């Protein structure tokens, strides 16, 4: 039987995958920055790290929203106190 929580959990796991991929992109960009031989390569890697950081923040926001919705649906939190 498929419950609402199963849907939330599936979506949260998807966001976690996005976060992990973005963190890998940040690590790769940092490696490129360390080994850059010119300013162009360095700036390109820096921009990639910034974009990946934004992706992490967006995915975290979505994961928190989903977890909050799941908690409110299960009455773990009193929504009037939020």
C-alpha positions as CSV (number, residue, x, y, z in Angstrom):
1,X,0.0,0.0,0.0
2,X,1.4,3.4,-1.0
3,X,1.1,6.0,1.7
4,X,1.7,9.8,1.6
5,X,4.9,9.3,3.6
6,X,6.2,7.0,0.9
7,X,5.9,9.7,-1.7
8,X,7.6,12.3,0.6
9,X,10.4,9.8,1.4
10,X,10.9,9.1,-2.3
11,X,11.1,12.8,-3.0
12,X,13.5,13.5,-0.1
13,X,15.8,10.7,-1.3
14,X,15.8,12.4,-4.7
15,X,16.8,15.7,-3.2
16,X,19.6,13.9,-1.2
17,X,20.9,12.5,-4.5
18,X,20.9,16.1,-6.0
19,X,22.8,17.3,-2.9
20,X,25.4,14.6,-3.2
21,X,26.0,15.3,-6.9
22,X,26.3,19.0,-6.3
23,X,28.8,18.4,-3.5
24,X,30.9,16.3,-5.9
25,X,30.8,19.1,-8.4
26,X,32.1,21.5,-5.7
27,X,34.9,19.2,-4.8
28,X,35.9,18.8,-8.5
29,X,35.7,22.6,-8.9
30,X,38.0,23.1,-5.9
31,X,40.5,20.6,-7.5
32,X,40.5,22.6,-10.7
33,X,41.0,25.8,-8.8
34,X,44.0,24.3,-7.1
35,X,45.6,23.2,-10.3
36,X,44.5,26.0,-12.6
37,X,47.3,27.4,-14.7
38,X,45.5,30.6,-15.8
39,X,42.9,33.0,-14.5
40,X,40.2,31.8,-17.0
41,X,40.3,28.2,-15.7
42,X,40.2,29.4,-12.1
43,X,37.2,31.7,-12.7
44,X,35.4,29.0,-14.6
45,X,35.9,26.5,-11.7
46,X,34.9,29.2,-9.2
47,X,31.6,29.8,-11.1
48,X,30.9,26.1,-11.2
49,X,31.4,25.9,-7.4
50,X,29.1,28.8,-6.9
51,X,26.4,27.2,-9.1
52,X,26.8,23.8,-7.3
53,X,26.5,25.6,-3.9
54,X,23.2,27.2,-5.1
55,X,22.0,23.7,-6.2
56,X,22.8,22.4,-2.7
57,X,20.9,25.2,-1.0
58,X,17.8,24.7,-3.3
59,X,17.8,21.0,-2.7
60,X,18.1,21.4,1.0
61,X,15.3,23.9,1.1
62,X,13.1,21.4,-0.8
63,X,14.1,18.5,1.4
64,X,13.2,20.5,4.5
65,X,9.9,21.6,3.0
66,X,9.0,18.0,2.3
67,X,10.1,16.8,5.7
68,X,8.0,19.6,7.3
69,X,5.0,18.6,5.2
70,X,5.4,15.0,6.2
71,X,5.7,16.0,9.9
72,X,2.6,18.2,9.7
73,X,0.7,15.5,7.9
74,X,1.6,13.0,10.7
75,X,0.8,15.7,13.3
76,X,4.3,15.6,14.7
77,X,4.3,19.4,14.9
78,X,1.6,21.8,15.7
79,X,1.4,24.0,12.7
80,X,-0.1,26.9,14.7
81,X,3.2,27.2,16.6
82,X,5.2,27.8,13.3
